[in-house]
Amino acid sequence: MEEMYLEELRNQFAILKEQLNKQEIVNDHLLRKAMKSKNKEISRTKRVVFVSALSCLIIFPMTYMTHMWSLGFAIATIAMVAFSAAATYYIHKPVEELNFMKDDFSTVARVMAKFKKQYDNWLRYVAPTLIIPWLIWGCYEFAWKNAPDGINPWLMSLPLIVGVIIGGLIGVKFHFKAVNAAQDILDQIEES
């Protein structure tokens, strides 16, 4: 009698263990699908950067032909945009190489943490280092060198400054979308 009771307990334990394993597999699969979905937000940010850079690389040389800018400023701008696009590619490459459905969570977490850190460093250090001197040079090229007599160069600089502020706000918005998506992935891994 006691042997039958123990055998039934073993069977119930085996069934329970099998159900828990299935539940863990389902939870793991759902978590991976959620991470893959969040990665789409990161990829969208990269595409926006590349489309913006390509547009700039096509349009800016045309603005040079209007003699609004010097050749040096045009080349520096194109080099800055190309550098930024290359850095975006470099930062996003490890994320693109992840297979969210197969890679272990520690690898995904490590790559996401590095991605987030590189994005934050870019916003804090590199972007101001590039944009502030470029803006000062651009204001000089556009307003002070080309200002007609009697027009205040600061007034002529205003559209350029407003454009940089609007572009910067759009860039920051996409920056935080990517960083928040990476943080969501890290939070999901930590909760599992």
GROMACS elastic network, one bead per residue, 0.5 to 0.9 nm:
[ bonds ]
;  ai    aj funct       b0    kb
    1     4     6  0.51871   500
    1     5     6  0.63177   500
    1     6     6  0.87360   500
    2     5     6  0.50109   500
    2     6     6  0.62212   500
    2     7     6  0.85888   500
    3     6     6  0.51043   500
    3     7     6  0.61117   500
    3     8     6  0.86152   500
    4     8     6  0.61153   500
    4     9     6  0.85353   500
    5     8     6  0.51778   500
    5     9     6  0.62258   500
    5    10     6  0.86877   500
    6    10     6  0.61798   500
    6    11     6  0.86363   500
    7    10     6  0.50622   500
    7    11     6  0.62341   500
    7    12     6  0.86545   500
    8    11     6  0.50054   500
    8    12     6  0.61224   500
    8    13     6  0.84493   500
    9    12     6  0.50865   500
    9    13     6  0.60023   500
    9    14     6  0.85296   500
   10    14     6  0.60891   500
   10    15     6  0.85979   500
   11    14     6  0.50622   500
   11    15     6  0.62068   500
   11    16     6  0.85649   500
   12    15     6  0.50772   500
   12    16     6  0.60735   500
   12    17     6  0.84807   500
   13    16     6  0.50411   500
   13    17     6  0.60019   500
   13    18     6  0.85263   500
   14    17     6  0.50221   500
   14    18     6  0.61061   500
   14    19     6  0.86009   500
   15    18     6  0.50981   500
   15    19     6  0.62103   500
   15    20     6  0.86570   500
   16    19     6  0.50850   500
   16    20     6  0.61903   500
   16    21     6  0.86175   500
   17    20     6  0.51009   500
   17    21     6  0.61670   500
   17    22     6  0.86446   500
   18    21     6  0.50813   500
   18    22     6  0.62222   500
   18    23     6  0.86030   500
   19    22     6  0.51080   500
   19    23     6  0.61325   500
   19    24     6  0.85979   500
   20    24     6  0.60696   500
   20    25     6  0.85487   500
   21    24     6  0.50547   500
   21    25     6  0.61882   500
   21    26     6  0.86384   500
   22    25     6  0.50536   500
   22    26     6  0.61966   500
   22    27     6  0.85806   500
   23    26     6  0.50420   500
   23    27     6  0.60401   500
   23    28     6  0.84190   500
   24    27     6  0.50164   500
   24    28     6  0.59129   500
   24    29     6  0.84134   500
   25    28     6  0.50474   500
   25    29     6  0.60528   500
   25    30     6  0.85631   500
   26    29     6  0.50531   500
   26    30     6  0.61051   500
   26    31     6  0.85186   500
   27    30     6  0.50728   500
   27    31     6  0.60335   500
   27    32     6  0.85373   500
   27   192     6  0.85910   500
   28    31     6  0.50992   500
   28    32     6  0.61690   500
   28    33     6  0.86256   500
   28   192     6  0.82147   500
   29    32     6  0.51382   500
   29    33     6  0.61932   500
   29    34     6  0.86456   500
   29   101     6  0.74086   500
   30    33     6  0.50648   500
   30    34     6  0.61643   500
   30    35     6  0.86345   500
   31    34     6  0.50852   500
   31    35     6  0.62150   500
   31    36     6  0.86078   500
   31   188     6  0.71374   500
   31   189     6  0.79215   500
   31   192     6  0.81108   500
   32    35     6  0.50323   500
   32    36     6  0.61184   500
   32    37     6  0.85772   500
   32   100     6  0.57339   500
   32   101     6  0.55565   500
   32   102     6  0.84865   500
   33    36     6  0.50109   500
   33    37     6  0.61920   500
   33    38     6  0.87325   500
   33   100     6  0.76066   500
   33   101     6  0.72538   500
   34    37     6  0.50275   500
   34    38     6  0.63243   500
   34    39     6  0.86619   500
   34   185     6  0.80548   500
   34   188     6  0.84836   500
   35    38     6  0.50818   500
   35    39     6  0.61976   500
   35    40     6  0.89063   500
   35   100     6  0.67333   500
   35   101     6  0.88688   500
   35   181     6  0.87287   500
   35   182     6  0.88543   500
   35   184     6  0.80893   500
   35   185     6  0.55040   500
   35   186     6  0.89401   500
   35   188     6  0.77450   500
   35   189     6  0.87726   500
   36    39     6  0.50175   500
   36    40     6  0.67223   500
   36    99     6  0.85201   500
   36   100     6  0.58752   500
   36   101     6  0.78066   500
   36   185     6  0.88124   500
   37    40     6  0.53575   500
   37    41     6  0.74098   500
   38    41     6  0.54776   500
   38    42     6  0.70072   500
   38   178     6  0.88458   500
   38   181     6  0.54096   500
   38   182     6  0.74062   500
   38   184     6  0.74658   500
   38   185     6  0.68837   500
   39    42     6  0.50223   500
   39    43     6  0.62474   500
   39    44     6  0.85822   500
   39    95     6  0.81001   500
   39    96     6  0.86385   500
   39   100     6  0.88798   500
   39   178     6  0.84629   500
   39   181     6  0.68794   500
   39   182     6  0.75141   500
   39   185     6  0.82279   500
   40    44     6  0.60370   500
   40    45     6  0.86414   500
   40   181     6  0.87903   500
   41    44     6  0.50431   500
   41    45     6  0.63826   500
   41    46     6  0.88496   500
   41   177     6  0.69691   500
   41   178     6  0.62424   500
   41   181     6  0.65107   500
   42    45     6  0.52323   500
   42    46     6  0.65567   500
   42    47     6  0.89144   500
   42    92     6  0.82285   500
   42    95     6  0.86170   500
   42   174     6  0.89301   500
   42   177     6  0.73716   500
   42   179     6  0.79041   500
   42   181     6  0.66083   500
   42   182     6  0.75306   500
   43    46     6  0.50833   500
   43    47     6  0.63127   500
   43    48     6  0.87445   500
   43    92     6  0.80018   500
   43    95     6  0.88537   500
   43    96     6  0.79972   500
   43   178     6  0.82013   500
   44    47     6  0.50773   500
   44    48     6  0.62552   500
   44    49     6  0.87045   500
   44   174     6  0.88833   500
   44   178     6  0.84551   500
   45    48     6  0.51640   500
   45    49     6  0.63357   500
   45    50     6  0.87600   500
   45   174     6  0.58716   500
   45   175     6  0.74720   500
   45   177     6  0.75553   500
   45   178     6  0.63455   500
   46    49     6  0.51369   500
   46    50     6  0.62731   500
   46    51     6  0.86833   500
   46    85     6  0.89178   500
   46    88     6  0.68650   500
   46    89     6  0.76833   500
   46    92     6  0.73190   500
   46   178     6  0.87253   500
   47    50     6  0.50773   500
   47    51     6  0.60752   500
   47    52     6  0.84463   500
   48    51     6  0.51703   500
   48    52     6  0.60207   500
   48    53     6  0.84662   500
   48   174     6  0.83526   500
   49    52     6  0.51360   500
   49    53     6  0.60348   500
   49    54     6  0.85300   500
   49    84     6  0.86893   500
   49    85     6  0.68999   500
   49    88     6  0.76246   500
   49   171     6  0.84824   500
   49   174     6  0.88790   500
   50    53     6  0.50196   500
   50    54     6  0.59927   500
   50    55     6  0.84490   500
   50    85     6  0.62718   500
   50    88     6  0.83421   500
   50    89     6  0.87937   500
   51    54     6  0.51145   500
   51    55     6  0.60725   500
   51    56     6  0.85540   500
   52    55     6  0.51104   500
   52    56     6  0.61650   500
   52    57     6  0.85790   500
   53    56     6  0.50521   500
   53    57     6  0.60450   500
   53    58     6  0.85952   500
   53    78     6  0.89748   500
   53    81     6  0.59514   500
   53    82     6  0.71422   500
   53    84     6  0.81325   500
   53    85     6  0.64545   500
   54    57     6  0.50073   500
   54    58     6  0.62161   500
   54    59     6  0.85570   500
   54    81     6  0.87015   500
   54    82     6  0.87989   500
   54    85     6  0.88692   500
   55    58     6  0.51967   500
   55    59     6  0.59381   500
   55    60     6  0.81730   500
   56    59     6  0.51261   500
   56    60     6  0.54299   500
   56    61     6  0.83477   500
   56    77     6  0.89580   500
   56    78     6  0.77036   500
   56    81     6  0.74744   500
   57    60     6  0.58221   500
   57    61     6  0.69543   500
   57    77     6  0.87992   500
   57    78     6  0.60979   500
   57    81     6  0.73797   500
   57    82     6  0.79344   500
   58    61     6  0.63961   500
   58    62     6  0.72523   500
   59    62     6  0.52727   500
   59    63     6  0.65813   500
   60    63     6  0.50844   500
   60    64     6  0.64904   500
   60    74     6  0.70455   500
   60    77     6  0.80703   500
   60    78     6  0.75225   500
   61    64     6  0.50566   500
   61    65     6  0.67942   500
   61    74     6  0.66608   500
   61    75     6  0.84609   500
   61    78     6  0.81345   500
   62    65     6  0.52675   500
   62    66     6  0.71985   500
   63    66     6  0.53406   500
   63    67     6  0.72607   500
   63    68     6  0.67356   500
   63    69     6  0.75349   500
   63    74     6  0.85602   500
   64    67     6  0.53277   500
   64    68     6  0.60367   500
   64    69     6  0.54776   500
   64    70     6  0.70364   500
   64    71     6  0.70164   500
   64    73     6  0.88411   500
   64    74     6  0.63648   500
   65    68     6  0.76151   500
   65    69     6  0.83516   500
   66    69     6  0.78151   500
   67    70     6  0.68534   500
   67    71     6  0.87175   500
   68   141     6  0.71787   500
   68   142     6  0.59565   500
   68   145     6  0.89557   500
   68   146     6  0.72805   500
   69    72     6  0.81442   500
   69    73     6  0.62272   500
   69    74     6  0.64883   500
   69   138     6  0.77747   500
   69   141     6  0.56359   500
   69   142     6  0.64193   500
   69   146     6  0.89261   500
   70    73     6  0.52823   500
   70    74     6  0.63211   500
   70    75     6  0.87040   500
   70   141     6  0.69844   500
   71    74     6  0.50625   500
   71    75     6  0.61152   500
   71    76     6  0.84973   500
   72    75     6  0.51990   500
   72    76     6  0.60400   500
   72    77     6  0.85309   500
   73    76     6  0.50144   500
   73    77     6  0.60236   500
   73    78     6  0.85482   500
   73   134     6  0.83935   500
   73   137     6  0.75652   500
   73   138     6  0.74380   500
   73   141     6  0.78631   500
   74    77     6  0.51604   500
   74    78     6  0.62104   500
   74    79     6  0.85766   500
   75    78     6  0.51344   500
   75    79     6  0.60548   500
   75    80     6  0.85203   500
   76    79     6  0.50474   500
   76    80     6  0.60448   500
   76    81     6  0.86146   500
   76   134     6  0.83668   500
   77    80     6  0.50339   500
   77    81     6  0.61717   500
   77    82     6  0.85186   500
   77   134     6  0.75874   500
   78    81     6  0.51740   500
   78    82     6  0.60695   500
   78    83     6  0.84921   500
   79    82     6  0.50631   500
   79    83     6  0.59807   500
   79    84     6  0.85254   500
   80    83     6  0.50650   500
   80    84     6  0.61369   500
   80    85     6  0.86384   500
   80   130     6  0.73690   500
   80   134     6  0.89450   500
   81    84     6  0.50725   500
   81    85     6  0.61789   500
   81    86     6  0.85788   500
   82    85     6  0.51288   500
   82    86     6  0.61181   500
   82    87     6  0.85721   500
   83    86     6  0.50840   500
   83    87     6  0.61061   500
   83    88     6  0.85775   500
   84    87     6  0.50588   500
   84    88     6  0.61458   500
   84    89     6  0.86401   500
   84   127     6  0.89029   500
   85    88     6  0.50313   500
   85    89     6  0.62562   500
   85    90     6  0.86623   500
   86    89     6  0.50511   500
   86    90     6  0.61886   500
   86    91     6  0.86712   500
   87    91     6  0.60792   500
   87    92     6  0.84944   500
   88    91     6  0.51687   500
   88    92     6  0.60409   500
   88    93     6  0.84040   500
   88   119     6  0.88007   500
   89    92     6  0.52440   500
   89    93     6  0.58609   500
   90    93     6  0.53739   500
   90    94     6  0.78472   500
   91    94     6  0.70040   500
   91    95     6  0.79354   500
   91   114     6  0.86863   500
   91   115     6  0.62487   500
   91   118     6  0.68284   500
   91   119     6  0.75807   500
   92    95     6  0.53383   500
   92    96     6  0.62549   500
   92    97     6  0.88233   500
   92   115     6  0.71600   500
   93    96     6  0.51119   500
   93    97     6  0.63058   500
   93    98     6  0.89658   500
   94    97     6  0.51058   500
   94    98     6  0.66028   500
   94   111     6  0.66113   500
   94   112     6  0.88040   500
   94   115     6  0.80754   500
   95    98     6  0.53679   500
   95    99     6  0.87661   500
   95   108     6  0.82650   500
   95   111     6  0.64857   500
   95   112     6  0.71042   500
   95   115     6  0.74501   500
   96    99     6  0.80482   500
   98   101     6  0.87966   500
   98   102     6  0.85567   500
   98   103     6  0.68238   500
   98   107     6  0.84651   500
   98   108     6  0.69993   500
   98   111     6  0.82783   500
   99   102     6  0.55114   500
   99   103     6  0.54999   500
   99   108     6  0.85518   500
  100   103     6  0.57459   500
  100   104     6  0.81655   500
  100   105     6  0.85085   500
  100   108     6  0.73881   500
  101   104     6  0.86841   500
  103   106     6  0.83730   500
  103   107     6  0.66496   500
  103   108     6  0.67872   500
  104   107     6  0.56077   500
  104   108     6  0.65680   500
  104   109     6  0.88278   500
  105   108     6  0.50245   500
  105   109     6  0.59760   500
  105   110     6  0.84929   500
  105   189     6  0.65265   500
  106   109     6  0.50542   500
  106   110     6  0.60793   500
  106   111     6  0.86262   500
  106   189     6  0.83855   500
  107   110     6  0.51252   500
  107   111     6  0.61882   500
  107   112     6  0.85297   500
  108   111     6  0.52522   500
  108   112     6  0.60634   500
  108   113     6  0.85183   500
  108   185     6  0.84653   500
  108   186     6  0.82027   500
  108   189     6  0.85575   500
  109   112     6  0.51267   500
  109   113     6  0.59903   500
  109   114     6  0.85352   500
  109   182     6  0.89166   500
  109   185     6  0.76551   500
  109   186     6  0.57358   500
  109   189     6  0.71333   500
  109   190     6  0.87339   500
  110   113     6  0.52217   500
  110   114     6  0.62299   500
  110   115     6  0.85992   500
  110   186     6  0.89374   500
  111   114     6  0.51864   500
  111   115     6  0.60658   500
  111   116     6  0.85947   500
  112   116     6  0.60519   500
  112   117     6  0.85212   500
  112   179     6  0.89908   500
  112   182     6  0.55955   500
  112   183     6  0.75872   500
  112   185     6  0.75456   500
  112   186     6  0.69089   500
  113   116     6  0.51649   500
  113   117     6  0.61633   500
  113   118     6  0.86263   500
  113   182     6  0.74659   500
  113   183     6  0.78656   500
  113   186     6  0.74850   500
  114   117     6  0.50949   500
  114   118     6  0.60927   500
  114   119     6  0.85363   500
  115   118     6  0.52174   500
  115   119     6  0.61359   500
  115   120     6  0.86024   500
  115   179     6  0.80528   500
  115   182     6  0.76125   500
  116   119     6  0.51529   500
  116   120     6  0.61442   500
  116   121     6  0.85620   500
  116   178     6  0.80770   500
  116   179     6  0.54841   500
  116   180     6  0.85483   500
  116   182     6  0.64199   500
  116   183     6  0.75085   500
  117   120     6  0.51351   500
  117   121     6  0.60516   500
  117   122     6  0.85186   500
  117   179     6  0.87296   500
  118   121     6  0.50542   500
  118   122     6  0.60784   500
  118   123     6  0.86993   500
  119   122     6  0.50893   500
  119   123     6  0.63727   500
  119   124     6  0.87464   500
  119   175     6  0.72448   500
  119   178     6  0.84236   500
  119   179     6  0.71053   500
  120   123     6  0.51788   500
  120   124     6  0.61629   500
  120   125     6  0.84666   500
  120   175     6  0.82713   500
  120   179     6  0.78440   500
  121   124     6  0.51399   500
  121   125     6  0.57072   500
  121   126     6  0.70650   500
  121   127     6  0.88868   500
  122   125     6  0.55630   500
  122   127     6  0.59165   500
  122   128     6  0.87505   500
  123   126     6  0.63019   500
  123   127     6  0.53617   500
  123   128     6  0.74085   500
  123   172     6  0.79130   500
  123   175     6  0.79354   500
  124   127     6  0.67214   500
  124   128     6  0.69623   500
  124   129     6  0.89739   500
  125   128     6  0.59699   500
  125   129     6  0.62779   500
  125   130     6  0.88937   500
  126   129     6  0.50604   500
  126   130     6  0.61866   500
  126   131     6  0.85074   500
  127   130     6  0.52252   500
  127   131     6  0.58337   500
  127   132     6  0.82702   500
  128   131     6  0.50883   500
  128   132     6  0.55859   500
  128   133     6  0.83201   500
  129   132     6  0.61486   500
  129   133     6  0.70137   500
  129   134     6  0.88150   500
  130   133     6  0.62156   500
  130   134     6  0.62688   500
  130   135     6  0.87545   500
  131   134     6  0.50031   500
  131   135     6  0.58753   500
  131   136     6  0.85517   500
  131   164     6  0.85515   500
  132   135     6  0.51628   500
  132   136     6  0.62756   500
  132   137     6  0.86191   500
  133   136     6  0.51427   500
  133   137     6  0.60874   500
  133   138     6  0.84116   500
  134   137     6  0.51223   500
  134   138     6  0.59015   500
  134   139     6  0.85468   500
  135   139     6  0.60433   500
  135   140     6  0.84974   500
  135   160     6  0.79071   500
  135   161     6  0.74034   500
  135   164     6  0.77395   500
  136   139     6  0.52165   500
  136   140     6  0.62706   500
  136   141     6  0.86681   500
  137   140     6  0.50805   500
  137   141     6  0.61081   500
  137   142     6  0.85255   500
  138   141     6  0.50224   500
  138   142     6  0.58790   500
  138   143     6  0.81089   500
  138   157     6  0.84699   500
  138   160     6  0.77505   500
  139   142     6  0.51954   500
  139   143     6  0.54885   500
  139   144     6  0.70231   500
  139   145     6  0.89171   500
  139   153     6  0.83114   500
  139   154     6  0.82731   500
  139   156     6  0.81810   500
  139   157     6  0.53616   500
  139   158     6  0.86451   500
  139   160     6  0.70016   500
  139   161     6  0.79444   500
  140   143     6  0.55347   500
  140   145     6  0.62475   500
  140   146     6  0.85860   500
  140   153     6  0.84825   500
  140   157     6  0.81997   500
  141   144     6  0.62460   500
  141   145     6  0.53873   500
  141   146     6  0.69860   500
  142   145     6  0.63153   500
  142   146     6  0.58118   500
  142   147     6  0.75468   500
  142   153     6  0.85256   500
  142   156     6  0.75016   500
  142   157     6  0.70177   500
  142   160     6  0.83489   500
  143   146     6  0.53599   500
  143   147     6  0.51009   500
  143   148     6  0.88294   500
  143   152     6  0.82860   500
  143   154     6  0.71099   500
  143   155     6  0.81412   500
  143   156     6  0.52809   500
  143   157     6  0.55738   500
  144   147     6  0.54906   500
  144   152     6  0.86807   500
  144   153     6  0.54106   500
  144   154     6  0.82836   500
  144   156     6  0.84026   500
  144   157     6  0.84929   500
  145   148     6  0.89135   500
  145   153     6  0.87496   500
  146   153     6  0.85364   500
  147   150     6  0.81737   500
  147   151     6  0.62499   500
  147   152     6  0.73604   500
  147   153     6  0.59122   500
  147   156     6  0.72693   500
  148   151     6  0.58192   500
  148   152     6  0.85838   500
  148   153     6  0.87171   500
  149   152     6  0.84129   500
  151   154     6  0.86956   500
  151   155     6  0.74969   500
  151   156     6  0.76729   500
  152   155     6  0.53352   500
  152   156     6  0.66555   500
  152   157     6  0.88751   500
  153   157     6  0.61201   500
  153   158     6  0.87361   500
  154   158     6  0.63586   500
  155   158     6  0.52804   500
  155   159     6  0.80552   500
  156   159     6  0.67261   500
  156   160     6  0.79553   500
  157   160     6  0.54225   500
  157   161     6  0.62055   500
  157   162     6  0.86513   500
  158   161     6  0.50856   500
  158   162     6  0.59999   500
  158   163     6  0.84257   500
  159   162     6  0.50950   500
  159   163     6  0.59650   500
  159   164     6  0.85544   500
  160   163     6  0.50435   500
  160   164     6  0.61837   500
  160   165     6  0.86254   500
  161   164     6  0.51449   500
  161   165     6  0.61998   500
  161   166     6  0.86660   500
  162   165     6  0.50548   500
  162   166     6  0.61432   500
  162   167     6  0.84816   500
  163   166     6  0.51570   500
  163   167     6  0.59842   500
  163   168     6  0.83136   500
  164   167     6  0.50230   500
  164   168     6  0.57974   500
  164   169     6  0.84690   500
  165   169     6  0.61246   500
  165   170     6  0.86243   500
  166   169     6  0.51570   500
  166   170     6  0.62783   500
  166   171     6  0.85809   500
  167   170     6  0.51251   500
  167   171     6  0.60947   500
  167   172     6  0.85877   500
  168   172     6  0.60571   500
  168   173     6  0.85197   500
  169   172     6  0.50325   500
  169   173     6  0.61259   500
  169   174     6  0.87303   500
  170   173     6  0.50662   500
  170   174     6  0.64191   500
  170   175     6  0.85563   500
  171   174     6  0.52561   500
  171   175     6  0.60102   500
  171   176     6  0.86818   500
  172   176     6  0.61536   500
  172   177     6  0.85420   500
  173   176     6  0.53538   500
  173   177     6  0.62992   500
  173   178     6  0.88645   500
  174   178     6  0.62911   500
  174   179     6  0.85802   500
  175   178     6  0.53753   500
  175   179     6  0.61775   500
  175   180     6  0.84825   500
  176   180     6  0.56736   500
  176   181     6  0.82257   500
  177   180     6  0.52314   500
  177   181     6  0.61014   500
  177   182     6  0.86626   500
  178   181     6  0.51394   500
  178   182     6  0.62685   500
  178   183     6  0.86243   500
  179   182     6  0.50910   500
  179   183     6  0.61151   500
  179   184     6  0.85754   500
  180   184     6  0.60160   500
  180   185     6  0.85901   500
  181   184     6  0.50117   500
  181   185     6  0.63365   500
  181   186     6  0.87107   500
  182   185     6  0.51487   500
  182   186     6  0.63218   500
  182   187     6  0.86751   500
  183   187     6  0.60620   500
  183   188     6  0.85427   500
  184   188     6  0.60975   500
  184   189     6  0.86048   500
  185   188     6  0.51074   500
  185   189     6  0.62673   500
  185   190     6  0.86220   500
  186   189     6  0.51700   500
  186   190     6  0.61536   500
  186   191     6  0.86689   500
  187   190     6  0.50166   500
  187   191     6  0.61347   500
  187   192     6  0.86974   500
  188   191     6  0.51843   500
  188   192     6  0.63468   500
  189   192     6  0.52933   500
